[in-house]
């Protein structure tokens, strides 16, 4: 888990300017850092959080064995040991970085769809000056790009790009952030910088191809509980790959309990404030699983201070209020506890947002874009932009309500939450991993009959069945509680977000 920076221009950048830009994201990788002038006009940099192969031999930028290619990489590849066997790669380290690099040297950009994990990658051919960039299929790891006539800059954080090139704030993105908690996919808070869409592969600044997010669009298999349970168990165990200590986040809910129960992790963290928490519920689960549980009790002042810290660190608005809670939980972890397993993706894949998914199933009349945003949105519909309406109209097309909703939550909502988790955990120099978000799990569950996921009484039915088989009853008997950061349970969602948005804009002076 790291931070990357790539610069290409007909005008050379001096070492000090580039180094200062890279240091804007040093919190993403405090263990090691390096820069490399790969070729005239091309410079790359990397800050490292050491997770696999902790030796300096695995530091980046890394050169290929044949000396032709160099790489900067942020993320983790869980099948990299298997790829070494399949591609007959000879590597000197146990790092997944080297697996990607030598795999690319062997098969070119075909390596990117073979990667099972989370990643943002840039590879440069030092002989020709050609370069490739790729982002994982779900957008678990962030990647941003600025392109002008004679300059391309790519980074894990927009703040590094903005320290090199002056950028202007996008009023459209602020409006979209107010209602969907993020700019529209492909956009950022800055007019000159774009988000690299998940699954995109670039070659010399142009989109070369896309990485499939799933094997097929309509699931050909009849749903089988045993199959999905095995896929989830396999994924959780794969996500434990590391050379450091792993922990997990634990609430009183289903998703984190499944991860805690299946993984070999022995220590968990739970976070909340005095009047709004799930400490008791999490403690009961931890006792059942014989895990150590650390309660992080947050004072309202601590939460606001964490917001301000994160906003200033990244130089842009946060997505959701509970980003501060995630940061404080991760900041409480030990220095050797660098990997944290979390439950992101379960609600999107298994229809965990009860009310909105049930409404989509029951309502056979096509819902309008305006009505959808009134239901889903976090602010007045007056905040909408024309491009947001156009995007949703195109995404919906002629789909049924439930099919459109499934796609919206996977294409828009989930990447926003993944960015929340990445930003908050990395600010504390921790690597968050999301075992539910894999191609195998999504491919199997995508377009399954809604009745396999949700009914009149329960959502996330396959996950509930897993806990039933483990005889873990507590999370099954509790009403779903959103991960809220309100000081009291009585504060409404609208009031919470209005205060939060104002706080962000005041700190930034926007």
Secondary structure, 3 states (H helix, E strand, C coil): CEEEEEEEECCCCCHHHHHHHHHCCHHHCECEEEEEEEECCEEEEEEECCCCCCCHHHCCCEECCCCCEEEEEEEEECCHHHHHHHCCCCCCCCCHHHHHHHHHHHHCCHHHHHCCEEEEEEEEECCCCCEEEEECCCCCCCCEEEECCCEEEEECCHHHHHCCCCCCECHHHHHHHHHHCCCCCCECCECCEEECCCCEEEECCEEEEECCCCCCCCCCCCCCHHHHHHHHHHHHHHCCCCCCEEEEECCCCHHHHHHHHHCCCCEEEEEEECCECCHHHHHHHHHHHCCEEEEEECCHHHHHHHHHHHHHHHCCCCCCCCHHHHHHHHHCCCCCEEEEEECCCHHHHCCCCHHHHHHHHHCCCCCCHHHHHHHHCCCCHHHCCHHHHHHHHHHHCCCCHHHHHHHHHHHHHHHHHHHHHHHHHHHCCCEEEECCCCHHHHHHHCCCCHHHCCCCCCCCHHHHHHHHHHCCCHHHHCCCCCCCCCCCCCCCHHHHHHHHHHHHHHHHCC
